[in-house]
Amino acid sequence: KLAAADKAAKTAKTSASSTKSATQSNKTGGEYALYLAARESGGDPRTYVKNHYKEYGLTALPTEGAYKNWEKALKEPLGQTGMETFLRKVNISLSEDTLSATNAMVAKYWPSLTAAQRQKVAQVYEKYGKSYTYGR
């Protein structure tokens, strides 16, 4: 009984450690970068994710549902109200001279923006004498 309990404790500890590591990696954008690369690979994104997730700092294979949710969010650009709110946030952030925070916020939504929406974001940056380049 003691050996079985000891084995179960080690298994739980290993599982918790793996989950924690995967979560920490996701916070650095590893999962987002992986999905973006999978989408741009030209092949089956599920296969790309399966074959390359470790290269992006992930210790556990993301679920297929996570990729589908990410892809769905990219296909649904911000509506008019959402875009107005987003532009206000960008404007406020730039006015407070928090460029790195602004860039991080814009990077999160950039792939889902239409060309016209991207132009509006660029105009807000220009208002403050700045520019934005995705991926930098």
N, C-alpha and C positions, 0 to 999 in steps of 0.2 A: 504493500500500500504506500509506503513512504517513497519508494522509487518511482511509482506511478505519479504521485503528487509532485515530486521533484521534477519529473519530465514535463508535466503539464505546466508547471510554473515557468520553466525555461522556454517552452513553446509560446506561452502567453507573452513573456518578456520580449522574445524575438519578434513576435507579431506586432506588439505595441511599438517597438523600436522601428520596424519597417514602416509602419503607418506614420509615425512621427517624422521620419526622414522624408517620406514622400510629400507630406504636408509642408514641411519646411522648404523643400525644393520648389513646390508650386508657388510659394510666396515670392520666389525670385523670378517668376515668369517662365520657368522652364517648361511647364505644360503649355502655356500660351505659344511660346516659340516653337515647340514641337508641333502643335496643331497647325500653325501657320506654314511651317516647312512641309508638313504632310499634305496640306491643301495645294501648295505650289509644286509638289513633286511630280505631278503629272500622272502618277500611278494611283493605285488604290490607297487612299489615306489610312485605312485600317491597317494595311500591311506595313506602311511606312511607320506608323506609330509603334506597332509591335516590334519592328526591327531596329528602331532608333531611339526608343524612350530613354535608355540609359545614357546616351550621348548628351541628353538635355538635363542631366542631373537628377532624373527621377529614379527612384529605387523600386517602384512598383508600376506595373502596366496600368495606365488609366483605363477606366471603363469605356466601353463603346458609347454608352449613354452620355458620358462627359464630352466626348468629341462631338456627338450629334447636337448637344445643347450649345456648344461653342459655335458650331457651323450655323445653326439656326439663328443665333444672335447676330452673326455677321450678315445674314441675308435680310435682316429686318432693320434697315437704317432708322435713325432717330426720326420720329414724326416732327411736325412743325413745333408743337409745344415742347417736346423734348429737346429739339435743336436750340430753341430760344433759351431754354434753361441752361443748356450746355454752354452756349456762347456767353451768357452772363457769368457763368462760373469761370470760364477762360479769361474773360475781361477782368473780373475781380482779382483773380490769381496773378495776372500780369501786372495789374495796378499795384499790387502789394509786393512786386518785385520778387516773386517766388518762381523763377523760370524753371528750375528742375521739377518742382511739383506740378507746374502747368504742363510741361512736356510729358510727364508720366500720365497725367489725366488724359491728355490728347491722344497719346499713344494707345491707350486702352480702347478708344472709340474709333481711331483713324481707319482701320480696315473696313468698318461698317458704314463709313460716310460716303455719300455720293460725291462726284466731282464738284458739284455746286456747293455742297456743304463744306467740303475741304477748302474751297475758295473763301467762304465766309470766315472760316477759322483763320486762314492766312491773313485776311483783312484785319482781324482783331490783333494778331501778332504785329502786323505792320504799323498799326496805330501806336504801338509802344517801341517802334524801331527795331523789332525783332523778327525772326523768321523761324519756321518749324520744318524740320526734315524728318520724316518717319524713319525709325530704325537707328537714329543717332543719339 
